């Protein structure tokens, strides 16, 4: 029973290794229109991400000012280094 199980596990491992080394067929070449459409889509996604990031940062700053920023007293400036 153990020998059959060991042979089965070994075969599965060999199959998994062989499958991981398989080559995929090359992708079909894209036309200029497809490339430009893909670039426009990526630029729109990047702009949307930047806008959402700015909104999140503004919200975080407003929350900080509301909860801690106004109530906190300004800290003392660091002492100046003495040049020798």
SEVEXSE-920779 format. One record per residue: x, y, z of N, C-alpha, C, CB in turn. Coordinates in nm, 3 decimals. Glycine has a CB too. Example, Ala and Ser with C-alpha at 12.3 -4.5 7.8 and 13.67 -1.06 7.14 Angstrom:
<pts>
<pt n_X="1.319" n_Y="-0.569" n_Z="0.780" ca_X="1.230" ca_Y="-0.450" ca_Z="0.780" c_X="1.320" c_Y="-0.330" c_Z="0.780" cb_X="1.131" cb_Y="-0.447" cb_Z="0.905"/>
<pt n_X="1.285" n_Y="-0.225" n_Z="0.708" ca_X="1.367" ca_Y="-0.106" ca_Z="0.714" c_X="1.290" c_Y="0.003" c_Z="0.787" cb_X="1.408" cb_Y="-0.060" cb_Z="0.572"/>
</pts>
This chain:
<pts>
<pt n_X="0.082" n_Y="-0.119" n_Z="0.000" ca_X="0.000" ca_Y="0.000" ca_Z="0.000" c_X="0.087" c_Y="0.126" c_Z="0.000" cb_X="-0.094" cb_Y="-0.001" cb_Z="0.120"/>
<pt n_X="0.193" n_Y="0.126" n_Z="0.083" ca_X="0.282" ca_Y="0.242" ca_Z="0.090" c_X="0.357" c_Y="0.261" c_Z="-0.042" cb_X="0.381" cb_Y="0.226" cb_Z="0.205"/>
<pt n_X="0.393" n_Y="0.150" n_Z="-0.106" ca_X="0.465" ca_Y="0.159" ca_Z="-0.232" c_X="0.377" c_Y="0.221" c_Z="-0.341" cb_X="0.515" cb_Y="0.019" cb_Z="-0.276"/>
<pt n_X="0.251" n_Y="0.183" n_Z="-0.344" ca_X="0.158" ca_Y="0.239" ca_Z="-0.444" c_X="0.139" c_Y="0.388" c_Z="-0.418" cb_X="0.020" cb_Y="0.165" cb_Z="-0.440"/>
<pt n_X="0.121" n_Y="0.424" n_Z="-0.293" ca_X="0.103" ca_Y="0.564" ca_Z="-0.256" c_X="0.227" c_Y="0.645" c_Z="-0.291" cb_X="0.071" cb_Y="0.576" cb_Z="-0.106"/>
<pt n_X="0.346" n_Y="0.591" n_Z="-0.265" ca_X="0.471" ca_Y="0.659" ca_Z="-0.296" c_X="0.486" c_Y="0.677" c_Z="-0.446" cb_X="0.591" cb_Y="0.582" cb_Z="-0.239"/>
<pt n_X="0.450" n_Y="0.575" n_Z="-0.525" ca_X="0.459" ca_Y="0.585" ca_Z="-0.670" c_X="0.360" c_Y="0.688" c_Z="-0.723" cb_X="0.434" cb_Y="0.448" cb_Z="-0.736"/>
<pt n_X="0.243" n_Y="0.693" n_Z="-0.667" ca_X="0.141" ca_Y="0.790" ca_Z="-0.708" c_X="0.187" c_Y="0.933" c_Z="-0.677" cb_X="0.006" cb_Y="0.761" cb_Z="-0.638"/>
<pt n_X="0.237" n_Y="0.954" n_Z="-0.558" ca_X="0.286" ca_Y="1.087" ca_Z="-0.520" c_X="0.403" c_Y="1.128" c_Z="-0.607" cb_X="0.326" cb_Y="1.089" cb_Z="-0.371"/>
<pt n_X="0.495" n_Y="1.036" n_Z="-0.634" ca_X="0.609" ca_Y="1.065" ca_Z="-0.721" c_X="0.565" c_Y="1.102" c_Z="-0.861" cb_X="0.702" cb_Y="0.945" cb_Z="-0.726"/>
<pt n_X="0.468" n_Y="1.029" n_Z="-0.915" ca_X="0.416" ca_Y="1.060" ca_Z="-1.048" c_X="0.350" c_Y="1.197" c_Z="-1.052" cb_X="0.317" cb_Y="0.954" cb_Z="-1.093"/>
<pt n_X="0.276" n_Y="1.230" n_Z="-0.948" ca_X="0.213" ca_Y="1.362" ca_Z="-0.942" c_X="0.317" c_Y="1.473" c_Z="-0.934" cb_X="0.119" cb_Y="1.370" cb_Z="-0.823"/>
<pt n_X="0.423" n_Y="1.449" n_Z="-0.860" ca_X="0.529" ca_Y="1.550" ca_Z="-0.849" c_X="0.600" c_Y="1.569" c_Z="-0.982" cb_X="0.630" cb_Y="1.511" cb_Z="-0.740"/>
<pt n_X="0.628" n_Y="1.460" n_Z="-1.052" ca_X="0.693" ca_Y="1.469" ca_Z="-1.183" c_X="0.602" c_Y="1.542" c_Z="-1.281" cb_X="0.728" cb_Y="1.327" cb_Z="-1.237"/>
<pt n_X="0.473" n_Y="1.512" n_Z="-1.276" ca_X="0.378" ca_Y="1.582" ca_Z="-1.363" c_X="0.371" c_Y="1.730" c_Z="-1.333" cb_X="0.241" cb_Y="1.521" cb_Z="-1.351"/>
<pt n_X="0.374" n_Y="1.766" n_Z="-1.206" ca_X="0.368" ca_Y="1.907" ca_Z="-1.168" c_X="0.493" c_Y="1.981" c_Z="-1.215" cb_X="0.353" cb_Y="1.921" cb_Z="-1.017"/>
<pt n_X="0.608" n_Y="1.916" n_Z="-1.203" ca_X="0.733" ca_Y="1.978" ca_Z="-1.248" c_X="0.732" c_Y="1.994" c_Z="-1.399" cb_X="0.856" cb_Y="1.894" cb_Z="-1.204"/>
<pt n_X="0.686" n_Y="1.893" n_Z="-1.469" ca_X="0.681" ca_Y="1.901" ca_Z="-1.615" c_X="0.584" c_Y="2.010" c_Z="-1.660" cb_X="0.639" cb_Y="1.765" cb_Z="-1.675"/>
<pt n_X="0.471" n_Y="2.024" n_Z="-1.591" ca_X="0.374" ca_Y="2.127" ca_Z="-1.627" c_X="0.428" c_Y="2.267" c_Z="-1.601" cb_X="0.244" cb_Y="2.105" cb_Z="-1.551"/>
<pt n_X="0.508" n_Y="2.281" n_Z="-1.497" ca_X="0.561" ca_Y="2.414" ca_Z="-1.465" c_X="0.669" c_Y="2.456" c_Z="-1.564" cb_X="0.617" cb_Y="2.416" cb_Z="-1.323"/>
<pt n_X="0.729" n_Y="2.362" n_Z="-1.634" ca_X="0.832" ca_Y="2.394" ca_Z="-1.732" c_X="0.777" c_Y="2.402" c_Z="-1.875" cb_X="0.942" cb_Y="2.292" cb_Z="-1.726"/>
<pt n_X="0.647" n_Y="2.387" n_Z="-1.891" ca_X="0.588" ca_Y="2.391" ca_Z="-2.024" c_X="0.595" c_Y="2.532" c_Z="-2.080" cb_X="0.442" cb_Y="2.342" cb_Z="-2.021"/>
<pt n_X="0.610" n_Y="2.543" n_Z="-2.211" ca_X="0.618" ca_Y="2.672" ca_Z="-2.277" c_X="0.481" c_Y="2.713" c_Z="-2.327" cb_X="0.720" cb_Y="2.669" cb_Z="-2.393"/>
<pt n_X="0.445" n_Y="2.839" n_Z="-2.305" ca_X="0.319" ca_Y="2.890" ca_Z="-2.357" c_X="0.341" c_Y="2.941" c_Z="-2.499" cb_X="0.263" cb_Y="3.002" cb_Z="-2.267"/>
<pt n_X="0.239" n_Y="2.936" n_Z="-2.582" ca_X="0.254" ca_Y="2.990" ca_Z="-2.717" c_X="0.268" c_Y="3.143" c_Z="-2.712" cb_X="0.133" cb_Y="2.950" cb_Z="-2.806"/>
<pt n_X="0.340" n_Y="3.200" n_Z="-2.807" ca_X="0.358" ca_Y="3.346" ca_Z="-2.806" c_X="0.223" c_Y="3.416" c_Z="-2.829" cb_X="0.461" cb_Y="3.389" cb_Z="-2.914"/>
<pt n_X="0.210" n_Y="3.533" n_Z="-2.769" ca_X="0.085" ca_Y="3.608" ca_Z="-2.786" c_X="0.082" c_Y="3.671" c_Z="-2.926" cb_X="0.071" cb_Y="3.719" cb_Z="-2.677"/>
<pt n_X="-0.038" n_Y="3.696" n_Z="-2.973" ca_X="-0.051" ca_Y="3.753" ca_Z="-3.107" c_X="-0.010" c_Y="3.899" c_Z="-3.103" cb_X="-0.196" cb_Y="3.738" cb_Z="-3.160"/>
<pt n_X="0.052" n_Y="3.948" n_Z="-3.210" ca_X="0.095" ca_Y="4.088" ca_Z="-3.212" c_X="-0.026" c_Y="4.182" c_Z="-3.210" cb_X="0.183" cb_Y="4.116" cb_Z="-3.336"/>
<pt n_X="-0.011" n_Y="4.296" n_Z="-3.143" ca_X="-0.121" ca_Y="4.391" ca_Z="-3.132" c_X="-0.103" c_Y="4.502" c_Z="-3.235" cb_X="-0.128" cb_Y="4.451" cb_Z="-2.989"/>
<pt n_X="-0.215" n_Y="4.552" n_Z="-3.282" ca_X="-0.210" ca_Y="4.662" ca_Z="-3.378" c_X="-0.187" c_Y="4.792" c_Z="-3.302" cb_X="-0.342" cb_Y="4.670" cb_Z="-3.463"/>
<pt n_X="-0.158" n_Y="4.899" n_Z="-3.377" ca_X="-0.133" ca_Y="5.029" ca_Z="-3.314" c_X="-0.257" c_Y="5.079" c_Z="-3.242" cb_X="-0.088" cb_Y="5.131" cb_Z="-3.419"/>
<pt n_X="-0.375" n_Y="5.052" n_Z="-3.297" ca_X="-0.499" ca_Y="5.097" ca_Z="-3.234" c_X="-0.519" c_Y="5.027" c_Z="-3.099" cb_X="-0.619" cb_Y="5.071" cb_Z="-3.326"/>
<pt n_X="-0.490" n_Y="4.897" n_Z="-3.095" ca_X="-0.504" ca_Y="4.823" ca_Z="-2.970" c_X="-0.403" c_Y="4.873" c_Z="-2.867" cb_X="-0.485" cb_Y="4.672" cb_Z="-2.994"/>
<pt n_X="-0.281" n_Y="4.901" n_Z="-2.912" ca_X="-0.178" ca_Y="4.952" ca_Z="-2.821" c_X="-0.217" c_Y="5.087" c_Z="-2.764" cb_X="-0.043" cb_Y="4.962" cb_Z="-2.892"/>
<pt n_X="-0.268" n_Y="5.177" n_Z="-2.851" ca_X="-0.305" ca_Y="5.309" ca_Z="-2.803" c_X="-0.426" c_Y="5.302" c_Z="-2.710" cb_X="-0.335" cb_Y="5.403" cb_Z="-2.920"/>
<pt n_X="-0.521" n_Y="5.212" n_Z="-2.739" ca_X="-0.638" ca_Y="5.195" ca_Z="-2.652" c_X="-0.594" c_Y="5.142" c_Z="-2.515" cb_X="-0.741" cb_Y="5.099" cb_Z="-2.717"/>
<pt n_X="-0.500" n_Y="5.051" n_Z="-2.517" ca_X="-0.449" ca_Y="4.996" ca_Z="-2.390" c_X="-0.374" c_Y="5.104" c_Z="-2.312" cb_X="-0.356" cb_Y="4.875" cb_Z="-2.417"/>
<pt n_X="-0.297" n_Y="5.187" n_Z="-2.381" ca_X="-0.224" ca_Y="5.295" ca_Z="-2.314" c_X="-0.320" c_Y="5.397" c_Z="-2.255" cb_X="-0.127" cb_Y="5.363" cb_Z="-2.412"/>
<pt n_X="-0.427" n_Y="5.431" n_Z="-2.330" ca_X="-0.527" ca_Y="5.525" ca_Z="-2.280" c_X="-0.597" c_Y="5.469" c_Z="-2.156" cb_X="-0.631" cb_Y="5.557" cb_Z="-2.389"/>
<pt n_X="-0.628" n_Y="5.341" n_Z="-2.160" ca_X="-0.693" ca_Y="5.277" ca_Z="-2.047" c_X="-0.602" c_Y="5.279" c_Z="-1.924" cb_X="-0.733" cb_Y="5.133" cb_Z="-2.081"/>
<pt n_X="-0.475" n_Y="5.252" n_Z="-1.944" ca_X="-0.379" ca_Y="5.254" ca_Z="-1.833" c_X="-0.363" c_Y="5.395" c_Z="-1.777" cb_X="-0.242" cb_Y="5.200" cb_Z="-1.879"/>
<pt n_X="-0.360" n_Y="5.496" n_Z="-1.865" ca_X="-0.347" ca_Y="5.634" ca_Z="-1.820" c_X="-0.471" c_Y="5.677" c_Z="-1.741" cb_X="-0.325" cb_Y="5.729" cb_Z="-1.939"/>
<pt n_X="-0.589" n_Y="5.634" n_Z="-1.785" ca_X="-0.712" ca_Y="5.668" ca_Z="-1.713" c_X="-0.714" c_Y="5.602" c_Z="-1.576" cb_X="-0.835" cb_Y="5.626" cb_Z="-1.794"/>
<pt n_X="-0.669" n_Y="5.478" n_Z="-1.570" ca_X="-0.664" ca_Y="5.407" ca_Z="-1.442" c_X="-0.565" c_Y="5.474" c_Z="-1.348" cb_X="-0.626" cb_Y="5.258" cb_Z="-1.463"/>
<pt n_X="-0.450" n_Y="5.518" n_Z="-1.402" ca_X="-0.349" ca_Y="5.585" ca_Z="-1.320" c_X="-0.403" c_Y="5.718" c_Z="-1.267" cb_X="-0.220" cb_Y="5.609" cb_Z="-1.401"/>
<pt n_X="-0.475" n_Y="5.793" n_Z="-1.350" ca_X="-0.533" ca_Y="5.920" ca_Z="-1.307" c_X="-0.638" c_Y="5.898" c_Z="-1.199" cb_X="-0.593" cb_Y="5.995" cb_Z="-1.426"/>
<pt n_X="-0.719" n_Y="5.795" n_Z="-1.215" ca_X="-0.822" ca_Y="5.764" ca_Z="-1.115" c_X="-0.757" c_Y="5.725" c_Z="-0.983" cb_X="-0.915" cb_Y="5.651" cb_Z="-1.165"/>
<pt n_X="-0.652" n_Y="5.644" n_Z="-0.989" ca_X="-0.581" ca_Y="5.604" ca_Z="-0.867" c_X="-0.520" c_Y="5.726" c_Z="-0.798" cb_X="-0.471" cb_Y="5.501" cb_Z="-0.900"/>
<pt n_X="-0.463" n_Y="5.818" n_Z="-0.876" ca_X="-0.403" ca_Y="5.938" ca_Z="-0.819" c_X="-0.509" c_Y="6.023" c_Z="-0.751" cb_X="-0.329" cb_Y="6.018" cb_Z="-0.927"/>
<pt n_X="-0.626" n_Y="6.035" n_Z="-0.814" ca_X="-0.735" ca_Y="6.113" ca_Z="-0.756" c_X="-0.784" c_Y="6.051" c_Z="-0.626" cb_X="-0.851" cb_Y="6.125" cb_Z="-0.856"/>
<pt n_X="-0.799" n_Y="5.919" n_Z="-0.626" ca_X="-0.844" ca_Y="5.851" ca_Z="-0.504" c_X="-0.740" c_Y="5.863" c_Z="-0.393" cb_X="-0.874" cb_Y="5.703" cb_Z="-0.534"/>
<pt n_X="-0.613" n_Y="5.857" n_Z="-0.430" ca_X="-0.506" ca_Y="5.872" ca_Z="-0.332" c_X="-0.508" c_Y="6.012" c_Z="-0.272" cb_X="-0.369" cb_Y="5.843" cb_Z="-0.396"/>
<pt n_X="-0.528" n_Y="6.114" n_Z="-0.355" ca_X="-0.534" ca_Y="6.251" ca_Z="-0.306" c_X="-0.653" c_Y="6.270" c_Z="-0.212" cb_X="-0.542" cb_Y="6.350" cb_Z="-0.423"/>
<pt n_X="-0.767" n_Y="6.213" n_Z="-0.248" ca_X="-0.886" ca_Y="6.222" ca_Z="-0.161" c_X="-0.859" c_Y="6.156" c_Z="-0.026" cb_X="-1.008" cb_Y="6.157" cb_Z="-0.230"/>
<pt n_X="-0.796" n_Y="6.039" n_Z="-0.029" ca_X="-0.767" ca_Y="5.968" ca_Z="0.095" c_X="-0.669" c_Y="6.047" c_Z="0.181" cb_X="-0.710" cb_Y="5.828" cb_Z="0.064"/>
<pt n_X="-0.569" n_Y="6.109" n_Z="0.119" ca_X="-0.474" ca_Y="6.189" ca_Z="0.194" c_X="-0.541" c_Y="6.311" c_Z="0.255" cb_X="-0.359" cb_Y="6.232" cb_Z="0.105"/>
<pt n_X="-0.628" n_Y="6.377" n_Z="0.177" ca_X="-0.700" ca_Y="6.492" ca_Z="0.230" c_X="-0.789" c_Y="6.452" c_Z="0.347" cb_X="-0.784" cb_Y="6.557" cb_Z="0.120"/>
<pt n_X="-0.854" n_Y="6.339" n_Z="0.335" ca_X="-0.940" ca_Y="6.290" ca_Z="0.443" c_X="-0.858" c_Y="6.260" c_Z="0.568" cb_X="-1.018" cb_Y="6.165" cb_Z="0.398"/>
<pt n_X="-0.740" n_Y="6.199" n_Z="0.549" ca_X="-0.654" ca_Y="6.166" ca_Z="0.663" c_X="-0.604" c_Y="6.292" c_Z="0.732" cb_X="-0.536" cb_Y="6.080" cb_Z="0.618"/>
<pt n_X="-0.568" n_Y="6.394" n_Z="0.654" ca_X="-0.520" ca_Y="6.520" ca_Z="0.711" c_X="-0.633" c_Y="6.589" c_Z="0.787" cb_X="-0.466" cb_Y="6.613" cb_Z="0.601"/>
<pt n_X="-0.753" n_Y="6.589" n_Z="0.729" ca_X="-0.866" ca_Y="6.651" ca_Z="0.796" c_X="-0.898" c_Y="6.579" c_Z="0.926" cb_X="-0.989" cb_Y="6.652" cb_Z="0.705"/>
<pt n_X="-0.891" n_Y="6.447" n_Z="0.925" ca_X="-0.916" ca_Y="6.369" ca_Z="1.045" c_X="-0.810" c_Y="6.398" c_Z="1.151" cb_X="-0.919" cb_Y="6.219" cb_Z="1.013"/>
<pt n_X="-0.685" n_Y="6.408" n_Z="1.108" ca_X="-0.576" ca_Y="6.436" ca_Z="1.203" c_X="-0.594" c_Y="6.574" c_Z="1.264" cb_X="-0.439" cb_Y="6.425" cb_Z="1.133"/>
<pt n_X="-0.627" n_Y="6.674" n_Z="1.179" ca_X="-0.646" ca_Y="6.809" ca_Z="1.230" c_X="-0.764" c_Y="6.814" c_Z="1.326" cb_X="-0.668" cb_Y="6.907" cb_Z="1.114"/>
<pt n_X="-0.869" n_Y="6.741" n_Z="1.294" ca_X="-0.988" ca_Y="6.742" ca_Z="1.377" c_X="-0.960" c_Y="6.679" c_Z="1.513" cb_X="-1.102" cb_Y="6.667" cb_Z="1.307"/>
<pt n_X="-0.891" n_Y="6.567" n_Z="1.517" ca_X="-0.874" ca_Y="6.492" ca_Z="1.640" c_X="-0.749" c_Y="6.528" c_Z="1.719" cb_X="-0.870" cb_Y="6.348" cb_Z="1.609"/>
<pt n_X="-0.641" n_Y="6.562" n_Z="1.654" ca_X="-0.516" ca_Y="6.582" ca_Z="1.726" c_X="-0.447" c_Y="6.713" c_Z="1.692" cb_X="-0.423" cb_Y="6.469" cb_Z="1.699"/>
<pt n_X="-0.451" n_Y="6.752" n_Z="1.570" ca_X="-0.371" ca_Y="6.865" ca_Z="1.523" c_X="-0.401" c_Y="6.994" c_Z="1.594" cb_X="-0.392" cb_Y="6.883" cb_Z="1.378"/>
<pt n_X="-0.526" n_Y="7.028" n_Z="1.615" ca_X="-0.561" ca_Y="7.155" ca_Z="1.676" c_X="-0.534" c_Y="7.152" c_Z="1.826" cb_X="-0.708" cb_Y="7.188" cb_Z="1.649"/>
<pt n_X="-0.562" n_Y="7.040" n_Z="1.889" ca_X="-0.547" ca_Y="7.030" ca_Z="2.034" c_X="-0.401" c_Y="7.021" c_Z="2.076" cb_X="-0.622" cb_Y="6.909" cb_Z="2.085"/>
<pt n_X="-0.314" n_Y="6.982" n_Z="1.987" ca_X="-0.173" ca_Y="6.966" ca_Z="2.022" c_X="-0.104" c_Y="7.101" c_Z="2.022" cb_X="-0.102" cb_Y="6.870" cb_Z="1.924"/>
<pt n_X="-0.020" n_Y="7.124" n_Z="2.122" ca_X="0.058" ca_Y="7.247" ca_Z="2.125" c_X="0.181" c_Y="7.227" c_Z="2.038" cb_X="0.098" cb_Y="7.285" cb_Z="2.271"/>
<pt n_X="0.231" n_Y="7.334" n_Z="1.980" ca_X="0.350" ca_Y="7.318" ca_Z="1.895" c_X="0.469" c_Y="7.274" c_Z="1.978" cb_X="0.383" cb_Y="7.449" cb_Z="1.820"/>
<pt n_X="0.545" n_Y="7.184" n_Z="1.924" ca_X="0.662" ca_Y="7.133" ca_Z="1.997" c_X="0.775" c_Y="7.234" c_Z="1.989" cb_X="0.707" cb_Y="6.996" cb_Z="1.940"/>
<pt n_X="0.868" n_Y="7.220" n_Z="2.082" ca_X="0.981" ca_Y="7.311" ca_Z="2.086" c_X="1.074" c_Y="7.280" c_Z="1.969" cb_X="1.057" cb_Y="7.300" cb_Z="2.221"/>
<pt n_X="1.134" n_Y="7.382" n_Z="1.910" ca_X="1.228" ca_Y="7.355" ca_Z="1.800" c_X="1.353" c_Y="7.286" c_Z="1.854" cb_X="1.267" cb_Y="7.487" cb_Z="1.727"/>
<pt n_X="1.417" n_Y="7.211" n_Z="1.769" ca_X="1.538" ca_Y="7.140" ca_Z="1.808" c_X="1.649" c_Y="7.241" c_Z="1.836" cb_X="1.582" cb_Y="7.039" cb_Z="1.698"/>
<pt n_X="1.732" n_Y="7.212" n_Z="1.936" ca_X="1.842" ca_Y="7.306" ca_Z="1.966" c_X="1.940" c_Y="7.312" c_Z="1.849" cb_X="1.916" cb_Y="7.265" cb_Z="2.096"/>
<pt n_X="1.994" n_Y="7.430" n_Z="1.830" ca_X="2.088" ca_Y="7.449" ca_Z="1.718" c_X="2.222" c_Y="7.383" c_Z="1.752" cb_X="2.108" cb_Y="7.600" cb_Z="1.686"/>
<pt n_X="2.283" n_Y="7.326" n_Z="1.652" ca_X="2.414" ca_Y="7.262" ca_Z="1.672" c_X="2.521" c_Y="7.370" c_Z="1.686" cb_X="2.448" cb_Y="7.166" cb_Z="1.554"/>
<pt n_X="2.610" n_Y="7.348" n_Z="1.776" ca_X="2.718" ca_Y="7.443" ca_Z="1.800" c_X="2.837" c_Y="7.403" c_Z="1.714" cb_X="2.758" cb_Y="7.449" cb_Z="1.952"/>
<pt n_X="2.884" n_Y="7.498" n_Z="1.632" ca_X="2.999" ca_Y="7.470" ca_Z="1.548" c_X="3.126" c_Y="7.498" c_Z="1.626" cb_X="2.995" cb_Y="7.554" cb_Z="1.419"/>
<pt n_X="3.221" n_Y="7.411" n_Z="1.611" ca_X="3.349" ca_Y="7.426" ca_Z="1.682" c_X="3.455" c_Y="7.477" c_Z="1.593" cb_X="3.393" cb_Y="7.297" cb_Z="1.743"/>
</pts>
